[in-house]
Amino acid sequence: MIYVDTNVLIAYINPREKLHSKAHDLLLKYRSDVLAVSQLVILELYSVFSRVMGVSDVEVEALVNYTLNKCGVKNVTVEWDELHSFSLNYANKLKLKTLDLLHVIAAHIMGAKTLITFDKDVVERKNIIKDLLGIVVLGF
């Protein structure tokens, strides 16, 4: 299973994003694997589209669903209490911003072996993430 971060999905669906081709290549390369997101990714998509698109609630929902379908990802539910507990345990070890920490830990909880992200802080800590959680971070 491969966890896909929000920034990769947005880059994939927006051809004007500077990392669009990299997102396209990564998702195409790993299409045969299970590509997964957590509820956190879905929440971020709602937030981003709400801020930048100026559309109705129904249209935001349609954009989120379109993005998930177009990218070929499935939503894997992660329980908040478990996410919270694991995040507390790893916060001082990983030293990531809150949302980045939650994404990494969500990937760990759902059993992802790989995390695709364009977040520089996560990519910079890829060795620590691999050593502590066994997750390979792919990104730029």
C-alpha positions in Angstrom: 0.0 0.0 0.0 1.2 3.5 -0.9 0.0 6.6 1.0 -0.4 9.6 -1.3 -0.1 13.1 0.3 -2.5 15.9 -0.6 0.1 17.9 -2.4 0.7 15.1 -4.9 -3.0 14.8 -5.7 -3.4 18.5 -6.3 -0.3 18.6 -8.5 -1.6 15.6 -10.4 -5.0 17.1 -11.3 -3.7 20.6 -12.0 -1.5 20.7 -15.2 -0.4 24.3 -14.2 1.2 23.1 -11.0 5.0 23.0 -11.3 5.2 19.4 -10.0 2.4 18.2 -12.2 4.6 16.0 -14.4 6.3 14.5 -11.4 3.0 13.7 -9.8 1.7 12.2 -13.0 4.8 10.0 -13.4 4.7 8.8 -9.8 1.0 7.9 -9.8 1.4 6.2 -13.2 4.5 4.3 -12.0 2.7 3.0 -8.9 -0.8 2.6 -10.4 -0.6 -1.2 -10.0 -0.2 -0.8 -6.2 -2.9 0.2 -3.9 -2.8 4.0 -3.6 -4.4 5.2 -0.4 -5.3 8.4 1.4 -6.6 9.0 4.9 -9.5 11.2 6.0 -6.9 13.9 6.6 -6.1 14.1 2.9 -9.8 14.4 2.1 -10.2 17.1 4.7 -7.3 19.0 3.2 -8.7 18.7 -0.3 -12.0 20.2 0.9 -10.1 23.0 2.6 -7.9 23.8 -0.5 -10.8 23.7 -3.0 -13.0 25.8 -0.7 -10.3 28.5 -0.4 -9.1 28.6 -4.0 -12.1 27.7 -6.1 -15.0 29.8 -4.8 -17.6 27.1 -5.4 -20.6 25.7 -3.6 -20.6 22.9 -1.1 -21.9 20.5 -3.7 -19.2 21.6 -6.2 -16.4 21.2 -3.5 -17.6 17.6 -2.9 -17.7 16.9 -6.6 -14.1 18.3 -7.0 -12.9 16.1 -4.1 -14.6 13.0 -5.5 -13.2 13.8 -9.0 -9.7 14.2 -7.6 -9.8 10.9 -5.7 -11.2 9.0 -8.7 -8.9 10.6 -11.3 -5.8 9.8 -9.1 -7.0 6.2 -8.5 -6.8 6.4 -4.7 -8.9 4.8 -2.1 -9.8 6.2 1.3 -8.6 4.1 4.2 -10.1 5.0 7.5 -7.7 5.7 10.4 -9.2 6.0 13.9 -8.5 9.3 15.5 -7.6 8.0 19.0 -5.0 5.7 17.5 -3.6 8.5 15.2 -3.5 10.9 18.1 -1.7 8.4 20.4 0.9 7.3 17.8 1.5 10.9 16.8 2.2 11.9 20.5 4.7 9.0 20.7 6.5 10.0 17.5 6.3 13.8 17.6 9.7 14.3 19.4 11.4 11.7 17.2 10.2 12.9 13.8 10.0 16.7 14.6 7.5 17.4 11.8 4.8 20.0 11.6 1.5 18.7 12.9 -0.2 17.9 9.6 3.0 16.3 8.2 3.3 14.2 11.4 -0.4 13.1 11.1 0.1 12.1 7.4 3.2 10.0 8.2 1.6 8.4 11.2 -1.6 7.7 9.3 0.5 6.0 6.6 2.1 3.9 9.3 -1.2 2.9 10.9 -2.8 1.9 7.7 0.3 -0.3 6.9 1.6 1.7 4.0 5.2 0.8 3.0 5.6 3.9 0.9 4.6 7.5 1.2 4.5 9.8 -1.8 4.8 13.5 -0.9 6.2 16.8 -2.2 6.6 18.1 1.4 10.2 19.1 1.8 10.2 18.5 5.6 9.0 15.0 5.2 11.4 14.3 2.4 14.3 15.7 4.4 13.4 13.3 7.2 13.0 10.2 5.0 15.8 8.3 6.6 14.4 8.8 10.1 10.9 7.8 8.9 12.4 4.7 7.2 14.3 3.7 10.3 11.5 4.3 12.8 8.5 3.3 10.9 9.7 1.3 7.9 8.1 3.7 5.4 10.0 4.7 2.3 9.4 8.3 1.4 9.3 9.2 -2.3 9.2 12.9 -3.2 11.0 15.9 -4.5 
